[in-house]
Amino acid sequence: MNIIPKGTWVEIEQVVLKPEERAASLPEDTKKVPYLLWVSGFLLEDAEIEQKVRVKTIIGRELSGELKVVNPSYHHSFGTIVPELLTIGTEYEK
């Protein structure tokens, strides 16, 4: 049992819409899964991973969801290298 203390920066997952609540006009594979929200905030009570918890966000909103990550970080990617784009802006100089 790994208790994460109140006040720790965490990420939760919240189900916004269950599959049966999603729009009928969505593609079939999309309609089969819930619409999820991931949000970071400070734990309002001691908890464990996968437990339903409440958090307070940086701007003061209180939300509840399933505790997923302790001390989440940001991971950004613009995809893989596209060789054709590497010379944009340098071709004119030639």
N, C-alpha and C positions, 0 to 999 in steps of 0.2 A: 504494500500500500504506500503510494507516494503522494503525500498531501502537499498541495500547492497553497501557500498562504494567501490570505486576504490581502488585496493591494497589489498583487503581482500582475504585470502586463501580460495579457493572454489574447488568444484569438478564439472566437466561438463560431459555430455554424448554426444558423437558424433556418428552419424551413419556412419560406414565405408562402409558397403555394404547394399543396399536395398534388400528385398527378391528376386526380379527379377534379381539381379546381382550376386546372390550366385551360387556356382557350382551345376550343374545338378546332380552330383553324391552323394550329401548329402541326408540323410534320409528326408522323406517328412516333418516331423514335424519341422526339423531344417531349411529347405528351406523356410518355411512360415514366419520366423521372421528375422528382420534385424540383421546384425553383428555389435555389438556395442563396443565402446571404452569408458572407464571412465578414466579421467585424472584430476589431481589436478594442480592448478596453481593460480597465482595472477590475480584478475580481472583487466582488462585494462580500464574499464569504470564503472560507477555506474550502477547497474542492479537490477532486481527482480528475484526471483525464477521462473523457467520455461521459462525465457527469453533467446533468443539466444544471446550469449556473446562471447568475446574473452578473453583468458587468456595467461599469460606468465608463462611457467613452470620453475622449479628450474634451469634447464640447458639452459634456454633462448629460448626455442621453443614457438612460438605463435600458438595457436590452437583455433578453435571456436567450439561451441556446446551449448547445452541447460543446463543452470545453474540448478544443482540438489541439492547440499549440501553446506552449509556454514561451514567453519572450519571442514572439514572431518577428521575422525580419522581412525585408522586401527583396524580391528577386525579379529583375527586369530583363527582358529579352526582346529584341526586335527581329528575332529569327536568325536563320543561318546566313552566311555570307553569300551575296549575289555578285559574282565577279564582274558582271557588266556594269554594276553601279560604282565600282571602285575608282573608275577613271572619270566619273562625272565631275566637271569643274576643272579638270586638268587637261582635257583634250583641247580646249580653246587655246591654252598657252603654247601648244606645239605649233 
